[in-house]
Amino acid sequence: GVERIRVREPLPLDLPGEAEIVRLLETPDVTTSRGIRDRAMLELLYGAGLRNEELCELQVRGVDLARQQLTVRGGRPRGQGRLLPLSDECALWLGRYLDQVRPELAADTERRLFLSTLGRPMARASLIDIVRRTVRRAGLKQRITPHTLRHCCAAHMLRHRAGLRH
């Protein structure tokens, strides 16, 4: 039979195009630790279609760069984990963050992947601010939030003929 897909809300019509997203992703100053971290987070929000809370809850142990996979816990449905493929670009920036930046931020006991400059787990509000500041620096006029990047991931995948279930 045909499987029905529930649509909770329609995709926004004024989503940024791929050129705007590339401009946004390339905006962080990757000569700095903060810029590398921000680029890795933006790449995951867009490239893996992560929800804000999923990105903030990511665990270091969920990253498998050798297989270019990411285990995501939390989000919806509650408690279920899922395995996501990482694009080459996501894996590259996540690897740079893990090798060059996270060791200088992390306490040995911290398991969360993304940390603030103070070494604390990334807060949702901080992530929203980082995206907002990066959008402004990129010179984009549209309102873009972490969730907008998730919608863009889906819309751009569909435009390139990915299956709707992906």
PyMOL commands that set and color helices and strands:
alter all, ss='L'
color gray80, all
select helices_A, chain A and resi 18-25+33-47+52-57+60-62+88-105+124-138+146-159
alter helices_A, ss='H'
color red, helices_A
select strands_A, chain A and resi 63-64+69-72+82-85
alter strands_A, ss='S'
color yellow, strands_A
deselect
rebuild
show_as cartoon
